[in-house]
């Protein structure tokens, strides 16, 4: 449910790339792909997926998940990170690159985006998902932590305090700038988890029809610019110029 908007956008990007290349099976790179929450479903569509992640435990879980889904022959896990990306994968060898939940944790987000884009073939798509600043400010305020909300708003990294588990957050403008500076054409910007992180889980679990209604609401606001400033996550789709 938390990534349904991203998945629908990604499915569309994969379909367009299949049509553009004339190939049914694409080469996909998932940087920081962890245990394969996106990689395995993408492989189930018939594509070849390489996951680069620094965690051996995550890669072990990926191997197990791929085997259980009967796509082990289409999923490859490699230990590494986006800064040393071309130590472990080919430059310019992929049709689509996923960079989900990575920029928050790397030392140099600009370098991370540049490397992800450099891994693409001309015309390839970069799916970028990162933590949104506004969503964190809103969540802290609604929880009654007003000083933390204000600190996140003023902090250059968007952190609300020393106990904040997220090292860095972004606005839509910052993420767009990272993509354009790296040389990508920026397509749609999508708001992700605008309401999902604020609604009590008990309500969604017990109220008949609540989950479907919440999913519908998230989809309805996903492309509305007015909600970018309060989304917990921001998703951008970039394209490498031919």
C-alpha positions as CSV (number, residue, x, y, z in Angstrom):
1,X,0.0,0.0,0.0
2,X,2.8,2.4,0.9
3,X,4.4,2.1,-2.6
4,X,1.4,1.5,-4.8
5,X,1.7,4.9,-6.5
6,X,5.4,4.3,-7.2
7,X,4.7,0.8,-8.6
8,X,2.0,2.1,-11.0
9,X,4.4,4.7,-12.3
10,X,7.2,2.2,-12.6
11,X,5.0,-0.3,-14.5
12,X,4.2,2.5,-17.0
13,X,7.8,3.4,-17.5
14,X,8.8,-0.3,-18.1
15,X,6.0,-0.7,-20.6
16,X,7.1,2.4,-22.5
17,X,10.7,1.3,-22.5
18,X,9.7,-2.2,-23.8
19,X,7.8,-0.4,-26.7
20,X,10.7,1.9,-27.4
21,X,13.3,-0.8,-27.5
22,X,11.3,-3.6,-29.1
23,X,12.6,-6.0,-26.4
24,X,10.3,-7.8,-24.1
25,X,13.0,-8.3,-21.4
26,X,14.8,-5.2,-20.1
27,X,18.0,-4.8,-18.1
28,X,17.1,-3.2,-14.7
29,X,19.4,-1.9,-12.0
30,X,18.1,-1.5,-8.5
31,X,20.5,0.5,-6.4
32,X,20.0,0.0,-2.7
33,X,17.4,-2.5,-3.6
34,X,17.8,-4.4,-0.3
35,X,15.7,-7.6,-0.1
36,X,14.0,-7.1,-3.4
37,X,10.6,-5.4,-2.7
38,X,10.7,-3.9,-6.1
39,X,13.3,-6.1,-7.8
40,X,11.4,-9.4,-7.5
41,X,8.0,-8.0,-8.8
42,X,9.9,-6.4,-11.7
43,X,11.6,-9.8,-12.4
44,X,8.1,-11.4,-12.3
45,X,7.3,-9.2,-15.3
46,X,10.0,-11.0,-17.2
47,X,12.9,-8.5,-16.8
48,X,16.5,-9.1,-15.7
49,X,17.3,-7.2,-12.5
50,X,20.6,-6.5,-10.8
51,X,20.4,-5.4,-7.2
52,X,23.3,-3.4,-5.7
53,X,23.2,-3.2,-1.9
54,X,25.9,-2.8,0.8
55,X,24.2,-5.2,3.2
56,X,25.0,-9.0,2.9
57,X,22.0,-9.8,5.0
58,X,19.7,-7.9,2.6
59,X,21.2,-9.7,-0.4
60,X,20.7,-13.0,1.3
61,X,17.1,-12.1,1.9
62,X,16.8,-11.1,-1.8
63,X,18.2,-14.4,-2.9
64,X,15.6,-16.2,-0.8
65,X,12.7,-14.0,-2.0
66,X,13.7,-14.5,-5.6
67,X,13.8,-18.2,-5.2
68,X,10.4,-18.3,-3.5
69,X,9.0,-16.3,-6.4
70,X,10.6,-18.6,-9.0
71,X,12.7,-15.7,-10.6
72,X,16.1,-16.6,-9.2
73,X,17.4,-16.9,-12.8
74,X,16.4,-13.2,-13.5
75,X,17.7,-11.6,-10.2
76,X,21.3,-11.0,-9.4
77,X,22.5,-9.5,-6.1
78,X,25.8,-7.6,-5.9
79,X,27.4,-6.1,-2.8
80,X,28.2,-2.4,-3.3
81,X,26.8,1.1,-3.2
82,X,25.9,3.9,-5.6
83,X,29.2,5.8,-5.0
84,X,31.2,2.8,-6.1
85,X,28.6,1.7,-8.6
86,X,30.9,1.1,-11.6
87,X,33.2,-1.1,-9.5
88,X,30.4,-3.8,-9.7
89,X,28.2,-3.0,-12.7
90,X,28.6,-1.8,-16.3
91,X,28.4,1.9,-17.1
92,X,25.6,2.5,-19.6
93,X,24.3,-1.0,-19.5
94,X,20.7,-0.7,-18.2
95,X,17.3,0.3,-19.6
96,X,15.9,1.4,-16.2
97,X,17.6,2.3,-12.9
98,X,15.8,2.4,-9.6
99,X,17.2,4.6,-6.9
100,X,14.7,4.3,-4.1
101,X,15.5,5.3,-0.5
102,X,19.2,5.9,-1.3
103,X,19.8,9.6,-1.5
104,X,18.8,10.1,2.2
105,X,21.8,8.0,3.3
106,X,24.7,8.7,0.8
107,X,27.4,11.3,1.5
108,X,27.0,13.0,-1.8
109,X,23.4,12.9,-3.3
110,X,24.6,14.7,-6.5
111,X,27.2,12.0,-7.2
112,X,24.6,9.3,-6.4
113,X,22.2,10.7,-9.0
114,X,25.0,11.2,-11.6
115,X,26.1,7.6,-11.2
116,X,22.6,6.3,-11.4
117,X,22.0,8.2,-14.6
118,X,25.4,7.1,-16.0
119,X,24.3,3.5,-15.6
120,X,21.5,4.1,-18.1
121,X,21.5,3.5,-21.8
122,X,20.5,6.6,-23.9
123,X,16.7,7.1,-23.5
124,X,16.6,5.0,-20.3
125,X,14.5,5.9,-17.3
126,X,15.6,6.7,-13.7
127,X,13.1,6.1,-11.0
128,X,14.0,8.2,-8.0
129,X,12.3,7.9,-4.6
130,X,13.4,9.9,-1.5
131,X,12.1,11.2,1.8
132,X,10.1,14.5,1.6
133,X,10.8,17.4,4.0
134,X,7.2,18.6,4.2
135,X,5.8,15.2,5.3
136,X,8.3,15.0,8.2
137,X,7.4,18.5,9.4
138,X,3.7,17.8,9.2
139,X,4.0,14.5,11.0
140,X,6.1,16.0,13.9
141,X,3.6,18.8,14.3
142,X,0.5,16.5,14.3
143,X,2.3,14.5,17.0
144,X,2.6,17.6,19.1
145,X,6.4,17.9,18.6
146,X,6.2,21.5,17.5
147,X,9.9,22.4,18.2
148,X,11.0,19.4,16.3
149,X,8.8,20.3,13.4
150,X,10.3,23.8,13.3
151,X,13.8,22.4,13.6
152,X,13.2,20.1,10.6
153,X,11.9,23.0,8.6
154,X,15.0,25.1,9.3
155,X,17.7,22.3,9.2
156,X,19.6,22.1,5.9
157,X,19.3,18.4,5.9
158,X,15.6,18.4,7.1
159,X,16.3,16.6,10.4
160,X,14.1,17.2,13.4
161,X,16.8,16.3,16.0
162,X,19.6,14.0,17.1
163,X,17.2,11.1,17.4
164,X,16.0,11.4,13.8
165,X,16.7,8.1,12.0
166,X,16.7,9.8,8.5
167,X,20.0,11.6,7.7
168,X,18.6,13.8,5.0
169,X,15.2,14.9,3.4
170,X,14.4,16.8,0.2
171,X,11.9,19.1,-1.4
172,X,10.6,18.4,-4.9
173,X,12.6,21.3,-6.1
174,X,15.9,19.9,-4.7
175,X,15.3,16.5,-6.3
176,X,14.4,18.1,-9.6
177,X,17.6,20.1,-9.4
178,X,19.7,17.0,-8.8
179,X,18.2,15.3,-11.8
180,X,18.5,18.3,-14.2
181,X,22.1,19.0,-13.0
182,X,23.0,15.4,-13.8
183,X,21.6,15.9,-17.3
184,X,18.3,14.1,-17.1
185,X,15.0,15.2,-18.6
186,X,12.5,15.3,-15.6
187,X,9.1,13.8,-16.3
188,X,6.4,13.5,-13.7
189,X,6.8,14.3,-10.0
190,X,4.6,12.1,-7.7
191,X,3.5,12.6,-4.1
192,X,3.8,9.3,-2.2
193,X,2.3,8.6,1.2
194,X,0.6,11.9,1.6
195,X,-2.0,10.4,4.1
196,X,-0.9,6.8,4.7
197,X,1.6,7.7,7.4
198,X,-0.8,10.0,9.2
199,X,-3.9,7.7,9.4
200,X,-4.1,5.3,12.4
201,X,-3.4,1.8,11.4
202,X,-6.3,0.5,13.4
203,X,-8.7,2.5,11.4
204,X,-7.4,1.1,8.1
205,X,-7.4,-2.4,9.4
206,X,-10.9,-2.5,11.0
207,X,-13.0,0.0,9.0
208,X,-14.7,-1.8,6.0
209,X,-13.4,-0.4,2.7
210,X,-11.0,2.0,4.4
211,X,-7.9,0.5,2.7
212,X,-9.3,0.7,-0.8
213,X,-10.5,4.3,-0.1
214,X,-7.1,5.3,1.2
215,X,-5.4,3.9,-1.8
216,X,-7.8,5.7,-4.1
217,X,-7.2,9.0,-2.2
218,X,-3.4,8.5,-2.5
219,X,-3.7,7.9,-6.2
220,X,-6.0,11.0,-6.6
221,X,-3.4,13.4,-5.1
222,X,-0.3,11.7,-6.4
223,X,0.2,14.2,-9.3
224,X,-1.3,17.3,-7.7
225,X,1.4,20.0,-7.1
226,X,-0.5,21.3,-4.0
227,X,0.3,18.1,-2.1
228,X,4.1,18.0,-2.8
229,X,4.9,20.0,0.2
230,X,3.3,17.5,2.6
231,X,4.2,14.1,1.0
232,X,6.2,11.7,3.1
233,X,8.0,10.5,0.0
234,X,8.6,12.1,-3.4
235,X,8.9,10.1,-6.6
236,X,10.5,11.5,-9.8
237,X,10.9,9.9,-13.1
238,X,13.9,11.1,-15.2
239,X,15.1,10.1,-18.6
240,X,18.6,10.0,-19.9
241,X,18.9,12.2,-23.1
242,X,19.5,10.2,-26.2
